[in-house]
Amino acid sequence: MAVTAAAVNELRQATGCGLMDCKKALVECDGDMEKAVVYLREKGLAGAEKKAARVAAEGMAYAAVSDGVGSIVEVNCESDFVAGNELFVSFVKGVAEVVAKEDPASDNALLECKWTDGKQTVADAKNELFLSVRENMKIRRFARVDSGLCVPYVHMKGTVAVLVQLDTESTDERVVELGKDIAMQIAAMNPQFLDKSDVDEGFIEKEKEIRLAQAKQDPSNAKKPDAIIEKIVMGGINKYFKEICLLQQAYVKGAGEDVAAHVAEVSKAVGAPIAVKSFIRYAKGEGIEKREDNLADEVAKMIG
């Protein structure tokens, strides 16, 4: 029978479970609300809502290439303990595989994709993992690159993941090595832009405004004309590009050259053009505000 949105919402209100889980329960139980509630409890999913109120800021960032398609994901959980669990790690890798294969257009579309076993969905696999680890988990973000040469890098068991896209016709192994070196550079130096030409005018104007205000407050600039102060500020911004733009950064494994010069050097060595087209960098838990729990309060809640 057809399951209405109103019925799904009613079941969600009654159990606190997710919309997709409620819809599946109603379908499995032919729309019978009472049976659907029992179904969710039997699956252990009704307990997931309480867990969902807790902050998931741990987890793993991961990047991989499958059949030439690059994918990068971040999946969060609540604790380092679960983040190191083999089942959790396997799930994260499976999500990356599904992203590469299915090209989901949204978070919900990803959850509805077939899992790696071809039987259940990603949502099913996630719920199954919850029953094992009993922690709130969230597929926070993902991206996919299906052109060029993709090179992945995962740092320190998933604290940072990077996916680099190179444009080249060379099959020389030195190109892959270049991609990995650049990915490691990105992981370590965290550039905000690929090239200085990618920095938009709004960013530059805002940076200029801040630096001008700072410069005018500096007593050493009190007698300098505004035009000179502005010239000094713009010189500082140009130097700043060498910090925030990948191709202008000093190559960490080189001797004074920047990343662009190193790419040109490898390109010459392999006898084929190489261009860094894009990169994606995910750091586990970045931007998530971790809740500071008070142990005394937690104990009081448990015994109250």
CORNORCOR-V11145 format. One record per residue. N is the residue number from 1. RES is the residue in one letter. PSI is psi in degrees with one decimal (NA if undefined). D_FIRST is the distance of its C-alpha to the first C-alpha in whole Angstrom. Layout:
# CORNORCOR-V11145
N_RES_PSI_D_FIRST / N_RES_PSI_D_FIRST
This chain:
# CORNORCOR-V11145
1_M_158.7_0 / 2_A_138.2_4 / 3_V_123.6_6 / 4_T_156.9_10 / 5_A_-34.6_13 / 6_A_-40.0_14 / 7_A_-40.5_12 / 8_V_-43.9_13 / 9_N_-38.4_17 / 10_E_-43.1_17 / 11_L_-36.0_16 / 12_R_-42.5_19 / 13_Q_-34.6_21 / 14_A_-30.6_21 / 15_T_-21.7_21 / 16_G_9.8_23 / 17_C_167.2_21 / 18_G_158.1_20 / 19_L_-42.5_18 / 20_M_-38.2_16 / 21_D_-40.3_17 / 22_C_-41.8_15 / 23_K_-45.2_12 / 24_K_-40.7_12 / 25_A_-42.9_12 / 26_L_-39.4_9 / 27_V_-45.0_7 / 28_E_-29.6_10 / 29_C_18.8_10 / 30_D_36.0_6 / 31_G_0.7_7 / 32_D_114.0_10 / 33_M_-45.2_13 / 34_E_-42.7_16 / 35_K_-34.7_15 / 36_A_-37.5_14 / 37_V_-44.3_17 / 38_V_-42.5_19 / 39_Y_-46.6_17 / 40_L_-38.0_19 / 41_R_-40.1_22 / 42_E_-34.7_22 / 43_K_-9.6_22 / 44_G_10.9_25 / 45_L_-22.4_23 / 46_A_-24.6_24 / 47_G_-9.6_27 / 48_A_-27.4_27 / 49_E_-40.8_27 / 50_K_-38.1_30 / 51_K_-33.5_32 / 52_A_-18.2_30 / 53_A_-11.6_33 / 54_R_148.0_36 / 55_V_129.0_37 / 56_A_97.4_36 / 57_A_-3.0_40 / 58_E_-163.6_41 / 59_G_-140.4_39 / 60_M_135.6_40 / 61_A_140.9_40 / 62_Y_141.7_40 / 63_A_145.3_41 / 64_A_167.0_41 / 65_V_127.7_41 / 66_S_117.1_39 / 67_D_39.3_40 / 68_G_-4.3_42 / 69_V_127.2_39 / 70_G_144.2_40 / 71_S_150.2_37 / 72_I_135.9_38 / 73_V_158.2_36 / 74_E_125.0_37 / 75_V_128.0_35 / 76_N_151.0_36 / 77_C_-173.3_36 / 78_E_-27.7_38 / 79_S_155.3_41 / 80_D_-33.0_43 / 81_F_-48.8_42 / 82_V_-36.1_39 / 83_A_-29.8_40 / 84_G_-2.0_42 / 85_N_134.5_40 / 86_E_-35.1_39 / 87_L_-40.8_35 / 88_F_-46.7_35 / 89_V_-43.4_38 / 90_S_-37.8_36 / 91_F_-44.8_32 / 92_V_-45.3_34 / 93_K_-36.3_36 / 94_G_-39.7_32 / 95_V_-43.6_31 / 96_A_-39.6_34 / 97_E_-42.4_33 / 98_V_-42.1_30 / 99_V_-44.2_31 / 100_A_-40.4_34 / 101_K_-41.8_31 / 102_E_-18.1_28 / 103_D_58.1_30 / 104_P_145.1_27 / 105_A_-13.8_28 / 106_S_173.1_27 / 107_D_-45.6_27 / 108_N_-37.7_23 / 109_A_-37.8_23 / 110_L_-44.5_25 / 111_L_-27.5_23 / 112_E_-8.3_20 / 113_C_153.4_22 / 114_K_138.5_23 / 115_W_173.4_25 / 116_T_-21.4_29 / 117_D_-5.9_27 / 118_G_3.9_25 / 119_K_-61.6_22 / 120_Q_177.6_21 / 121_T_172.4_21 / 122_V_-40.3_24 / 123_A_-41.7_22 / 124_D_-44.9_21 / 125_A_-38.5_25 / 126_K_-43.5_26 / 127_N_-37.4_24 / 128_E_-39.9_26 / 129_L_-38.4_29 / 130_F_-40.4_29 / 131_L_-24.2_28 / 132_S_-41.4_32 / 133_V_-19.9_34 / 134_R_43.9_32 / 135_E_148.3_33 / 136_N_131.6_32 / 137_M_147.7_31 / 138_K_128.7_31 / 139_I_99.3_31 / 140_R_-41.9_33 / 141_R_158.7_34 / 142_F_158.4_34 / 143_A_161.2_36 / 144_R_138.2_36 / 145_V_119.4_39 / 146_D_19.1_39 / 147_S_159.5_43 / 148_G_-169.4_46 / 149_L_115.5_47 / 150_C_133.4_45 / 151_V_120.7_47 / 152_P_157.6_45 / 153_Y_132.1_47 / 154_V_123.9_46 / 155_H_133.7_49 / 156_M_57.8_49 / 157_K_28.8_46 / 158_G_16.5_44 / 159_T_-34.3_46 / 160_V_140.4_46 / 161_A_143.0_44 / 162_V_140.6_45 / 163_L_119.2_44 / 164_V_136.7_47 / 165_Q_118.6_47 / 166_L_147.1_50 / 167_D_109.5_51 / 168_T_155.5_53 / 169_E_-2.0_54 / 170_S_142.0_56 / 171_T_11.4_54 / 172_D_136.0_57 / 173_E_-19.7_56 / 174_R_-24.1_58 / 175_V_-42.0_56 / 176_V_-40.4_53 / 177_E_-39.8_56 / 178_L_-45.6_56 / 179_G_-41.0_52 / 180_K_-40.8_52 / 181_D_-40.4_55 / 182_I_-39.7_54 / 183_A_-40.4_51 / 184_M_-37.5_53 / 185_Q_-45.2_55 / 186_I_-42.1_52 / 187_A_-41.7_51 / 188_A_-41.6_54 / 189_M_-13.3_55 / 190_N_59.8_52 / 191_P_149.6_53 / 192_Q_-23.6_51 / 193_F_159.2_52 / 194_L_-50.0_52 / 195_D_156.9_55 / 196_K_-25.0_58 / 197_S_-14.3_57 / 198_D_-9.8_53 / 199_V_119.0_54 / 200_D_158.0_53 / 201_E_-34.7_56 / 202_G_-41.6_54 / 203_F_-44.6_54 / 204_I_-43.9_58 / 205_E_-39.2_59 / 206_K_-43.0_57 / 207_E_-39.7_59 / 208_K_-43.0_62 / 209_E_-45.0_62 / 210_I_-45.1_62 / 211_R_-34.6_65 / 212_L_-42.2_67 / 213_A_-40.9_67 / 214_Q_-42.8_67 / 215_A_-38.3_70 / 216_K_-19.4_72 / 217_Q_-10.7_72 / 218_D_119.7_74 / 219_P_-30.2_77 / 220_S_-15.1_79 / 221_N_6.2_77 / 222_A_-36.4_79 / 223_K_2.7_81 / 224_K_140.1_79 / 225_P_154.2_78 / 226_D_-37.0_75 / 227_A_-38.2_75 / 228_I_-42.2_76 / 229_I_-42.4_73 / 230_E_-38.2_70 / 231_K_-40.9_72 / 232_I_-43.6_72 / 233_V_-45.5_68 / 234_M_-33.3_67 / 235_G_-38.8_69 / 236_G_-37.2_67 / 237_I_-41.2_64 / 238_N_-36.3_64 / 239_K_-33.8_65 / 240_Y_-31.8_62 / 241_F_-31.1_60 / 242_K_-11.5_62 / 243_E_-39.6_59 / 244_I_-8.9_56 / 245_C_121.7_56 / 246_L_-53.4_55 / 247_L_-20.5_58 / 248_Q_-8.4_61 / 249_Q_148.9_60 / 250_A_130.5_63 / 251_Y_119.9_62 / 252_V_-24.7_62 / 253_K_4.7_63 / 254_G_-176.9_65 / 255_A_72.1_69 / 256_G_-15.6_69 / 257_E_157.3_67 / 258_D_175.4_63 / 259_V_-40.5_60 / 260_A_-42.3_61 / 261_A_-37.3_64 / 262_H_-40.5_63 / 263_V_-43.6_60 / 264_A_-36.7_63 / 265_E_-45.2_65 / 266_V_-39.4_62 / 267_S_-43.7_61 / 268_K_-38.6_65 / 269_A_-37.6_65 / 270_V_-8.2_62 / 271_G_31.1_63 / 272_A_145.4_60 / 273_P_143.1_59 / 274_I_131.7_56 / 275_A_137.1_55 / 276_V_112.4_52 / 277_K_-38.2_49 / 278_S_167.9_47 / 279_F_153.5_47 / 280_I_132.9_44 / 281_R_122.8_45 / 282_Y_128.4_43 / 283_A_129.4_44 / 284_K_123.8_42 / 285_G_5.2_42 / 286_E_133.4_44 / 287_G_-5.4_43 / 288_I_124.3_41 / 289_E_115.5_43 / 290_K_136.5_43 / 291_R_133.5_43 / 292_E_106.0_46 / 293_D_143.0_46 / 294_N_115.9_48 / 295_L_-41.7_49 / 296_A_-42.4_50 / 297_D_-40.4_47 / 298_E_-43.4_45 / 299_V_-40.8_47 / 300_A_-39.7_47 / 301_K_-38.1_43 / 302_M_-33.9_43 / 303_I_-5.8_45 / 304_G_NA_45
